[in-house]
Amino acid sequence: MKLSRWLADRWVMGAALLVLGYLSLPIMVVAGLSFNRPANRMSYDFNEFTLDNWTQPCATSDMCDAVGRSMLIGLIATVIATVLGTLMSFALVRHGFKGRAGINGLIFLPMATPELVMGTSLLALFVAAGVPQGFWTIVIAHVMFCVSFVVVTVKARLAGMDRRLEEAAMDLYASEWQTFRRITLPLVLPGIVAAALLSFSLSFDDFIITNFNAGTTVTFPMYVWGAAQRGIPPQVNVIGTAMFVIALLLVGASSLQGRRARRAALAATVPAKQTAKSGS
């Protein structure tokens, strides 16, 4: 009876851990292969343990050039999409205006549209406008589909935020700017950071839309696709593992900062409100 009760109380957590482990299997394989010295360029079996791939990640100069190009595109697209998406989220959550419901529906179109359709549509648009395909057409295309993910992520954060904290700050004679800087922004910041990380990951990883609008520009996914025909270098696994670890650390730091901000906001408003009540 005790065992059955214990299983009944924890079967959901157990199922979640199994699903999480299943989803982590490809990441574990990539991390393991980053320490592999393959028998030949076309072999993907684990042959011999080595640290050479990590000590010499730029053994293939073309790959590092493609990685740097993808990171630069991702950073530019992330900054633009995060700023635009955050402003749109505040407008949609905090303000009422005509066409609000329609805009909420339009936001999901880039997320629901197949990448093949979006890539060919953007290519037709750039060709009709006489815009040469290259670095900046990739940036424009990435901003287009990243904005939707930013809006959805930040909107969820804003919708779940306790507005009473802002009201308490303004009751204590804080200006709108002070309330935004000290209360609203720290509370929304984890959502903004999560949206930015998601945008960067989508931009860095995109292949289909980029392939249609890249011209002669080669990004990291396009390099991997081309290298697959002659053997993918093991340093590709190093880049993938490093990106995953960095993203994991940033998400953890953002979550920790969000918890500290919520505790600080509660600690600052509750005692002050009690003091104001006792003084009155």
CORSULNOR-V483531 format. One record per residue. N is the residue number from 0. RES is the residue in one letter. OMEGA is omega in degrees with one decimal (none if undefined). D_LAST is the distance of its C-alpha to the last C-alpha in Angstrom with 1 decimal. Layout:
<<N	RES	OMEGA	D_LAST> <N	RES	OMEGA	D_LAST>>
This chain:
<<0	M	179.6	58.2> <1	K	-180.0	55.9> <2	L	180.0	57.3> <3	S	178.0	57.0> <4	R	178.5	53.4> <5	W	178.5	52.7> <6	L	179.9	54.4> <7	A	-179.4	52.6> <8	D	-171.4	49.2> <9	R	-176.4	50.2> <10	W	177.8	52.7> <11	V	177.7	50.3> <12	M	178.4	49.4> <13	G	177.5	53.1> <14	A	178.7	54.0> <15	A	178.5	51.4> <16	L	177.6	52.8> <17	L	178.2	56.3> <18	V	178.8	55.4> <19	L	176.5	53.6> <20	G	177.8	56.7> <21	Y	178.9	58.9> <22	L	-178.5	57.0> <23	S	-177.8	57.1> <24	L	178.8	60.9> <25	P	179.2	61.8> <26	I	177.6	59.3> <27	M	178.5	60.9> <28	V	178.8	64.4> <29	V	179.1	63.4> <30	A	178.2	62.0> <31	G	-179.7	65.1> <32	L	176.9	67.5> <33	S	176.5	65.8> <34	F	-175.2	67.5> <35	N	169.2	70.8> <36	R	-173.9	74.0> <37	P	178.8	75.8> <38	A	176.1	79.5> <39	N	-174.3	79.9> <40	R	-178.8	77.8> <41	M	-178.3	78.2> <42	S	178.0	77.3> <43	Y	176.9	73.8> <44	D	178.5	74.6> <45	F	-173.8	73.2> <46	N	-175.2	76.1> <47	E	179.4	75.0> <48	F	178.9	71.8> <49	T	174.6	71.1> <50	L	-177.4	68.3> <51	D	-179.2	70.2> <52	N	179.8	68.2> <53	W	178.9	64.9> <54	T	178.8	66.5> <55	Q	-177.4	68.2> <56	P	-178.9	65.9> <57	C	176.5	67.6> <58	A	174.2	71.1> <59	T	-173.0	71.5> <60	S	179.6	70.4> <61	D	-179.7	70.3> <62	M	-179.5	67.7> <63	C	174.9	65.4> <64	D	178.2	65.7> <65	A	178.1	64.8> <66	V	178.5	61.8> <67	G	178.5	60.5> <68	R	178.5	61.1> <69	S	179.0	59.2> <70	M	178.8	56.3> <71	L	176.5	56.1> <72	I	180.0	56.3> <73	G	179.6	53.6> <74	L	180.0	51.2> <75	I	-179.8	51.7> <76	A	-179.4	51.4> <77	T	-179.7	48.4> <78	V	-178.6	46.4> <79	I	-177.8	47.3> <80	A	-179.3	46.7> <81	T	178.8	43.4> <82	V	-179.3	42.0> <83	L	-178.3	43.3> <84	G	178.3	42.4> <85	T	177.2	38.8> <86	L	177.4	38.3> <87	M	-179.8	40.0> <88	S	178.1	37.8> <89	F	180.0	34.6> <90	A	-177.2	36.1> <91	L	-177.0	37.4> <92	V	-171.2	34.2> <93	R	-174.4	31.5> <94	H	174.3	33.4> <95	G	-178.1	35.5> <96	F	179.6	38.7> <97	K	-179.6	42.3> <98	G	-178.7	44.5> <99	R	179.6	41.8> <100	A	178.4	43.7> <101	G	178.6	46.9> <102	I	176.5	45.6> <103	N	176.9	44.3> <104	G	-179.5	47.9> <105	L	-179.2	49.6> <106	I	-176.7	47.6> <107	F	-178.1	49.6> <108	L	178.1	53.0> <109	P	178.8	53.6> <110	M	-177.5	52.7> <111	A	-178.0	55.0> <112	T	176.1	57.8> <113	P	-177.4	60.6> <114	E	178.6	60.9> <115	L	179.2	64.5> <116	V	-178.9	63.7> <117	M	179.8	60.9> <118	G	179.1	63.2> <119	T	178.8	66.1> <120	S	178.2	63.9> <121	L	177.2	62.4> <122	L	177.3	65.9> <123	A	179.1	67.3> <124	L	-179.1	64.4> <125	F	178.8	65.0> <126	V	179.8	68.8> <127	A	179.8	68.5> <128	A	179.9	66.2> <129	G	-179.6	68.6> <130	V	179.2	66.1> <131	P	-178.5	67.9> <132	Q	-179.7	66.7> <133	G	-174.2	65.3> <134	F	-172.9	62.2> <135	W	173.8	59.9> <136	T	174.7	61.0> <137	I	179.6	60.0> <138	V	179.9	56.6> <139	I	-179.9	56.1> <140	A	-179.3	57.3> <141	H	177.0	54.9> <142	V	-176.1	51.9> <143	M	-176.9	52.8> <144	F	178.6	52.6> <145	C	-178.3	49.9> <146	V	-178.7	47.3> <147	S	179.9	47.3> <148	F	177.4	46.6> <149	V	-178.7	43.7> <150	V	-178.6	42.1> <151	V	-177.7	42.5> <152	T	-178.0	41.1> <153	V	176.8	38.0> <154	K	178.3	37.4> <155	A	178.2	37.3> <156	R	179.5	34.8> <157	L	-179.3	32.5> <158	A	-179.5	32.8> <159	G	-177.9	31.8> <160	M	-179.7	28.7> <161	D	-179.1	25.3> <162	R	-179.0	23.6> <163	R	176.8	20.2> <164	L	177.0	20.3> <165	E	179.1	20.8> <166	E	178.3	18.1> <167	A	178.9	15.6> <168	A	-179.7	17.0> <169	M	172.5	16.8> <170	D	178.6	13.2> <171	L	172.6	12.7> <172	Y	171.5	14.8> <173	A	177.6	18.1> <174	S	179.3	21.1> <175	E	179.8	23.7> <176	W	178.0	26.1> <177	Q	177.8	23.7> <178	T	179.7	22.7> <179	F	-174.2	26.4> <180	R	-173.2	27.5> <181	R	-177.6	25.1> <182	I	-172.3	24.4> <183	T	-175.7	26.9> <184	L	177.4	30.0> <185	P	-179.4	29.8> <186	L	-178.9	29.4> <187	V	-173.7	32.2> <188	L	177.2	34.4> <189	P	176.8	36.2> <190	G	178.4	37.3> <191	I	178.8	38.5> <192	V	177.8	40.4> <193	A	178.1	42.0> <194	A	178.9	43.0> <195	A	177.9	44.5> <196	L	178.1	46.4> <197	L	179.4	47.7> <198	S	179.8	48.8> <199	F	179.2	50.6> <200	S	179.5	52.3> <201	L	180.0	53.5> <202	S	-177.9	54.7> <203	F	-172.9	56.5> <204	D	-171.7	58.1> <205	D	178.2	59.2> <206	F	-170.6	63.0> <207	I	-179.5	64.0> <208	I	179.2	62.0> <209	T	-177.3	62.7> <210	N	179.8	66.4> <211	F	-170.5	66.7> <212	N	-174.8	65.0> <213	A	-173.0	65.8> <214	G	177.7	69.1> <215	T	179.9	70.6> <216	T	-177.9	67.2> <217	V	174.6	67.2> <218	T	-176.4	63.9> <219	F	177.0	63.7> <220	P	178.8	64.1> <221	M	176.5	67.0> <222	Y	179.6	68.5> <223	V	178.6	68.3> <224	W	178.6	69.9> <225	G	-179.0	72.7> <226	A	-178.7	73.2> <227	A	-179.0	73.4> <228	Q	-179.3	77.0> <229	R	177.9	78.2> <230	G	-179.0	75.9> <231	I	178.5	72.2> <232	P	-178.0	71.7> <233	P	178.4	69.7> <234	Q	175.8	67.3> <235	V	177.7	65.8> <236	N	176.6	64.4> <237	V	179.4	62.9> <238	I	179.9	61.0> <239	G	179.5	59.8> <240	T	-179.9	58.7> <241	A	178.9	56.9> <242	M	179.7	55.0> <243	F	-179.4	53.9> <244	V	179.4	52.7> <245	I	178.5	50.8> <246	A	179.5	49.1> <247	L	178.7	48.3> <248	L	-179.9	46.7> <249	L	178.0	44.6> <250	V	177.6	43.3> <251	G	178.3	42.5> <252	A	178.9	40.7> <253	S	178.5	38.8> <254	S	178.6	37.7> <255	L	178.1	36.6> <256	Q	178.4	34.6> <257	G	177.6	32.9> <258	R	179.0	31.9> <259	R	179.9	30.5> <260	A	178.7	28.6> <261	R	178.6	27.0> <262	R	179.7	26.0> <263	A	179.1	24.6> <264	A	178.0	22.6> <265	L	-179.6	21.2> <266	A	-177.9	20.5> <267	A	-174.3	18.7> <268	T	-174.9	16.4> <269	V	178.8	15.6> <270	P	-179.3	14.3> <271	A	178.9	12.4> <272	K	177.3	10.7> <273	Q	178.2	10.0> <274	T	179.6	8.6> <275	A	179.2	6.3> <276	K	-179.6	5.2> <277	S	178.3	5.5> <278	G	178.8	3.8> <279	S	none	0.0>>
